[in-house]
């Protein structure tokens, strides 16, 4: 099987992939941005060094030798000038040259404008994304201002934008609180529907040369 790594064209696909791999032990990370012209070379470099395109069987072999496994999550929208990337790794050797952080360390992992947190679900803690405290403070202030001034058309646009942000559990709970805030402050319009994130493809495949 040729080596490859997914390219996420939207935030939901990129953020979903993070939630899929973190529970499997990928709890160290480093992130950055790169110009589109250099993004493919970056992925090839990470594969040559850390095997980001390894097959499941190859990853088991690396794990048996106490070598870290790694995945590269790339947010690469169409027509973008830059690519946001996140390298996630398991415990093990081989990434000593990278300044990796732990995802549960303070400050929390924040990527694409959202922070990664745990929340209780069915008696256990699972990972989700939520907006940062600063963004929530700004949104609460905006909702309060638009409602107090009875700028209901503008408030409807704000609530619509809030409802269209990725519907992960943490984000959706925050969105619900913002919608209820608007209602408490007298917004008379219909509240937008909040959607759950459906299972999505991690992205189209970027083929990688065989690692040495």
N, C-alpha and C positions, 0 to 999 in steps of 0.2 A: 504494500500500500504506500503510495507516494506521500511524503510528509506535507502537511498543510496546516494552516491556522485560520480561524474565521475572521472575517472583517465585518464588523457591525456597522450598518448604515444609519441606525437610529439608536437613541439612548436606551430604549427599553431592551433591545437585544443585547447591548453591551452590559447593562446592569444585571440582566437575567443571568448571563453567563457567570458573572461574579458570584451571584447567589447559588448557582449550581456547583461551583468548584470549591468555595470556601468550606462547606461542611465536609469535604473530602480531604481536608488537611492542608489546603493551600492558604496558609494563614500568615505568610510573610509577603511583603509587597514593596514595590518602588514604582513610581509613576512619573510621567513627563509628557511633553508634547514634541512633535517633530514635524517639519515641513512635509507636505504630501510627497514631494519629489524624493525624499529620503526615507519614507515610511517602509517601503518594501525592503530596502537595505537593512533597516533596523531589525525587521522581523527575521531576515536571513542571519544577521549577526547573532540574535538571541537564540536562534535554532542551533547554529554552529556551536555556541558556547553552552547552552543550557537545555537543548533538546525540546523546545516548545512545541514542535510538531510531532513528537514521538507517539507511536501507537500505544494502546493500553498494554500490550505485551512488553514493549520496550520500557514502559514506565514501571512495570512490575520488576523487571530486571534491574533497573536503576535503584529502585527501593530496596531490593535485596542486597545491594552493595552499599547501602547507606548514602547513596547519591541523591541529592534533591531533585524532585521533578518540578517543572515550571510550565505555566501557561501564559500566553500573552493575549490580553484583551485589548482590542483596538476599536476605538470609536472614530469612524472614517466616513462622515457624511458625503454624499454626492456634492461636488462643486466646492468642497472645503479647501482652505489653504493649508490647514494644519490638521494633524491627527493626534488625538488624545490617546495615550496608551497606559496600560496598567500591567505590570509583570507580577504575577503571584507565584509563590513557591512553597513547597513543603519543607519539612525539616530535612536536613542532610547536608552533605558537603557539595562543593562545586560552585557556590555563589558567593564566596568569601569576598570577592572584589566589589560587590554591590552593597550599598548602604540600605539594607532592608529594614523595614519597620514591621512590628506586629500589628495585625488588624485590630486587636482588642486593646492596644495601648492608647494612652492619651497623648495628643488629641486623636480622636477617632479618624479612621480612613474616610476622607471626603473626596469624592470624584464626580465629575460632571455636575457639580452643584448640589450633590446629595451626600448624606453621611450614612455609613453602614452601622447598624445597631442590631442588638438582639431583642426579641420580644417573646413573651410566653405564648405557647400555642399547644393545646392538648397535653398539658403537663410537662412540656419540655420547651427549651429556648431555641428559637430558630432565628435566622438572619433576615433582615429586611432593610430597605432604604427609607430614609425620611429626609425632609428638607432640613436645612441647618436652622439653628435658633435665630440667627440674624435674618434669614429670609422670612421666617415665620413672623418675626416682630414687624418687619416691613409690610408683610401682607395684612396682618391684623390692623396695623395703622392705616393702610390704604382702604381697607374695607370700612373701618370706622369713619374715616374722613368722607368717603363717597356717600355713605349712608347718612351721615349727619347733614351733608349739604344737599341731600336728595338728588344726587347725580345718578339716578337709577340706570340710565342707559350705560354710563361708564362702569357702574358696579356690575351690571349684567355681563359686560365684556370681561371684567376682572374675574368674576366667578366662572365664566366659561373657560378662561385660560387656566384657572386653578384646576378645573375638572378634567382638562386634557393632559395634565402632567402625568407621568407614568404611574399606573395604579397599583403600585406595591402596597403591602399592608400598612407600612408606616406612613407613606405619602397619603394614602387614602384616608386614614384616620385624621391626619392633619387637615386634609381638604374638607372633611365632614365638619370639623370644628369651625373652619372658616365660613362654610355655608350657614351653619347655625348662628354664627356671630352676625352675619348679614341679616338673617331673619329676626334675631333679637333686636336689632337696631332699626327695624321697621321696613326692611326691603320687601316690597309687595309682589315682586315678580316670581316666576316659576324657578325653582332651584334646579340646576343642571344635574344630570345623572352622573354618578361616579362609577367607573368601570374597573373591574378586576383585570390584572395582567393575565393574559392567556399564555399558554405554552408557545413560545416563539422560537424560530430558528436563530442560532447564534450568529449567522451571517454567511455570506458567500465565502468560498474557500480561496485562500491565497496559497499557491503552491510554493514549496520551499525545497531548496537543494538538499541532498542527503547530508546529514551532519557527519563529521569525522569522528 
